[in-house]
Amino acid sequence: MKRLIAGSCLAGALLLGTKVTNGAAGQLGIAGVAPGSTGYHGGAWAVNVVTFNSGVTPYLLTSAQAVQAAAAAGDVSVTRVADQDFRCPVQP
């Protein structure tokens, strides 16, 4: 299983990237919201782990929507990891 770690801003945004582990080559963090976006709450990050399911060759996930689509297709599992939440503002 290949894993990438991502987080979400509290109150609805799916993902804000924090760290990628064993993802596809070139995988970067994923930000679902940023300053000025609806749902941005000043850098409150809620961490989720995105895991490529067994038998799936990892591919680049470039947006929160891409992660949602991959989850809907059964390619990845998304697990909330609340004990890793943190605050760190994103600067425009």
Stockholm file with secondary structure:
# STOCKHOLM 1.0

chainA/1-92         MKRLIAGSCLAGALLLGTKVTNGAAGQLGIAGVAPGSTGYHGGAWAVNVVTFNSGVTPYLLTSAQAVQAAAAAGDVSVTRVADQDFRCPVQP
#=GR chainA/1-92 SS CEEEEEEEESSSCCCEEEEEESCSTTCCCCBSCCTTSTTCCSSEEEEEEEEECTTCCCCCCCSHHHHHHHHHTTSEEEEECGGGCEECCCCC
#=GC SS_cons        CEEEEEEEESSSCCCEEEEEESCSTTCCCCBSCCTTSTTCCSSEEEEEEEEECTTCCCCCCCSHHHHHHHHHTTSEEEEECGGGCEECCCCC
//
